[in-house]
Amino acid sequence: MYHKINLFKFKKLIPVAILFLVANQTSAEGLNANYPVFSQVNETITGKVVKQDGSYAEGAVITVVETGVTTTSDASGNFTISANIGQTLSISYDGNEQLTKVASTSVSVTLQSKDTTIAEVMLVGYGSQRKSDMTGAVSQLKAEQFKEGMNISVDNLMQGKIAGVRVVQSSGEPGAGVNVSIRGIGSIRSGSTPLFVVDGVPLSNDAVSASSPNVGLGNTQAKNPLNFLNTSDIESITVLKDASAAAIYGARGSNGVVLVTTKRGKKGEPIFTYDTYFGFSSVIKKLDLMSADEYRAAIVDKSYDHGGNTDWQDEIYRTAASQNHSISFSKSTDTGSYFASLSHMDQDGIVKNSDFKRTTARINAEESFFDNKRLKVKLNLTASDIKENGIPNGANAGSDGQVIIHALMANPTRSLYDENGNYTNFNMNAHYNPLYLLSVYTDKTNTFRVLGNTEATLRLLPGLNYKLNLGIDRTMSERNTTMYPNITDRTPKGMSVQANLDSYNVLLEHYLTYDFNLNRHNFNILGGFSYQKFKFSGTYYGVRNIAEQGGGISPELNPGYSGDVFIPSPGYAQENELQSYFGRVNYNFDKKYLLTASIRADGSTRFGQNNKYGYFPSVAVGWTISNENFLQDSQIVNELKLRGSWGQTGNQEVPNKLTQASYSLSQGAGYYLYDNLNLLNGFTVNRTANPDLRWEVVEQTNIGADFSLWQNKLYGSVEYYNKITKDPILNIPSKVLSPTTTVYTNVDGEIVNKGFEFTLGSEIIRKDNFTWTVDVNGATVNNVVKNLPVSEIYSGEVSGPGMSGVTANIYKNGYEAGSFIMLNYLGIDADGKYIYEDVDGDGTVGPKDRKIFEGAIPNFTFGFNSYMKYKKIDFGFSFIGQTGGYLVNNTALNLNINNLASDRNVLKNFYDSGASFTNQPQLSSLYLEKSDFIRLNNVRLGYTFDINQLKWMKSLNLYVSAQNLWTITNYTGYDPLVDTNKQAAGNQSLGIDYTTYPSAKTVLFGATVKF
């Protein structure tokens, strides 16, 4: 019998039937058997995702496991999703995944640090690895750790945050150079600066701004080649410290490698961000000089009392204002991501007439093409325009060429202005009114730099990828330095010099990577080729006897307006090339036993015909003990890994053409030809060729352990390293009959750095409304020079009256690199005369009585960082410090007691010591001071406003921040964390402080707004 069917009712039953069949099928297959198919109606679940440090997790992907419904968190970590009570949410963020049950309509998720320590993805050379698979000594900082303070450059961001990385200012001037060293000092001539790689492009460590010409006041310090990057654009900084990690960069990895990665668009809604701050800076401290009243009471010659009362430090220093504005846009799509930014920084220096202005623009884009994103193309491009005004403060200007030393020596009884309202004329040889000196001097530098690269990655087969990387780094810089006609004896008729620099760096790389698994055997293989070419050229143009200041057009705008044209020095042009082949194998068995091996062959035009190529191997092993069966269920040990490595890296940071002979024409080597007695120039050999010159080689052994205990209540790493520099390049006496007295060659000497490093962290409190994390890092270093074939090498030229040719640093077997050598000061006799040790006992004190003292390298450096968040309030601070190092206070040497007999000021403690005014300055241990200190480096207090009611704004954070707020130290100079470049004969100097532009303490008021 047939029945009539109502099709309309049947259609309504179809979905129910399908659900019934699916539920039974799922149950039969054992999939999702624990999840009910029929339940209450979905509810709207609201939630928030925060990171382990309490900051918001923007762009986290939240998925309902049972239904596949997905959403992302916004800039404040908030999300809304449709789910049932009892279902499970999967939260994916930064390569990690975490599950949480839906217990109510409001969910709060704190990302577990267990994931970030074990599964965190970190950059390595030419790729990335999970931290759990790494065998080398690698440290990484992320953007959230860069919050505190005003940082012009990348290197400042690392200060105090990474064990074994020491960041020292060569000057406190805005934009000035910074010395970065990783695990000690490893070279005498070739420097200790690490290799910086920005978005895959290795940078040159050569200067990128025009050099400062000498118009009578010395050459100022080199500008920082890294100050072109907007620090707000930086996503992460990764430091490769041991040879296993750095050997893939071969000839330029001996001082470590710093990988800088800039931001990209993240998953979630498009984000528009505005960052701004306004700040005020002042000198970190004032030197304790004699006041006008103290000076009057002290002097014997009353003609030195000029009737005034001036604190010259107050006159030359100022409260400097700074501001920064940065806007950025980021977006991610299913196939790519985009990030663009524009920023402007305007920072006044704490010394009058100095400032730094920078405008930067950046775009990072990534897009995928073809099936399943087979081809990925990335573009990274940044452009910066920097304008700087400098002051006359050259390190090589002798005892009287720096404006700061003029201010410190100025008699406090002098007035700033005379009765006519003009700057007071001191009427002294080699000593001038510092404000007058500033008024007749200008130093303007304009540097435009473009850094960009394009990466294309093509998946040839599953796991097999080919990558092409094309990069370019181009800089054009112009510097105009003018000394207008003046009443001093320093270029009194005036001079203006224009210096130009054009720098060009191009990169071509292509390599293959292959990832595959064979059961529990996991492999990652890398092989590739790299070519990099560096070119730079410079020109000079000058006029002297120029027009008075204000009399016509300024020389930088029209150099030909007045004066006599001259060429202060010849122009120059150089180029060098680096061709490399590299390979690496990463292997792990069952995620327990790890092996990494790499080798790089570098060919450089900088080295001799017989040693064009150098080979730099490395090998490392690791054992992840926490993955063994006996620890897998441990409630104490979450992660424990032991690792060891050995490898070699190179240092090619030597001048171009060093292997080739150099000649010049000169009348001194000339001769008379024919009977007319015309003198023809002859050839002079300036440098002897050495075709056997090769790289300095650094061999390093590293043993380390990584751990995480008690669910991240304590985590960190410990390291032991032994780093040996071999085959150092020196300019030593040449063999008999050589055309020159010296020759550049490799010698058999060694510089050894060894020590321990540790990083410890703890999530002390981790609750919904309150989180508190703390980390501390420290590093020891023991440095010694061995097996040099010469008795000693000197460097560190000291400035001061009568100090011409005096050096303070010595490199000698059995001593620390750059140890100090000087007379040993014993005290003051009854007549106020200085007493020095008569070392050889001959009854007189002279150069033969100099002793070797400990050097500038601290034995221990440390950093302490803390971050707290209570509801909407965040508070962070950091300390840095060091012990065991010394400084030569060359500034104090210039402010010696003898100044009271010559109408100049003196440090108060010299007068209080009872020393005689007739004591002549001598380099001695009287001016050798410990550089130990502890500093409150940064402190920040912020508040995030609840703006959920505003649809057009996602978050608003207001904050106040301070830098260099206070320092505990016995050092009497401005700052114990300083190193003035006083190299001699190309050998690097260490630990000399000569009237360096002081550091500043700064207070900032800022805001971050996301739309």
Secondary structure by P-SEA (a helix, b strand, c coil): cbbbbcaaaaaaaaaaaaaaaaaaaaaaacccccccccccccccccbbbbccccccccbbbbbccccccbbbbcccccbbbbbcccbbbbbbcccbbbbbcccccbbbbccccccccccbbbbcccccccccccccbbbbbcccccccccccccccccccccccbbbbbcccccccbbbbbcccccccccccccccccccbbbbcccccccccccccccccccccccccccccccbbbbbcccccccccccccccbbbbbbbbccccccbbbbbbbbccccccccccccccaaaaaacccccccccccccaaaaaaccbbbbbbbbbbbbbbcccbbbbbbcbbbbbbccccccbbbbbbbbbbbbbbbcccccbbbbbbbbbbbbbbbbccccccccccccaaaaaaaccccccccccccccccccccccccaaaaaaabbbbbbbbbbbbbbbbbbbccccbbbbbbbbbbbbbbbbbbbbccccccccccbbbbbbbbbbbbbbbbbbbbbbbbcccbbbbbbbbbbbbbbbbbbcccccccccccccccccccccccccccccccccccbbbbbbbccbbbbbbccccbbbbbbbbbbbbccccccccbbbbbbbbbbbcccccccccccccccbbbbbcccbbbbbccccccccbbbbbbcccccccccccbbbbbbbbbcbbbbcccccbbbbbbbbbccccccccccccccbbbbbbbccccccccccccccccbbbbbccbbbbbbbbbbbbbccccccccbbbbbbbbbbbbbbbbcccccccccccccccccccccccbbbbccccccccccccccccccccbbbbbccccccccccccccccccccccccbbbbbbbbcccbbbbbbbbccccbbbcaaaaaaaccccccccccccaaaaaaccccccccccccccccccccccccbbbbbbbcccccccccccccccccccccccccccccccccccccccccccccccccccccbbbbbcccbbbbcc
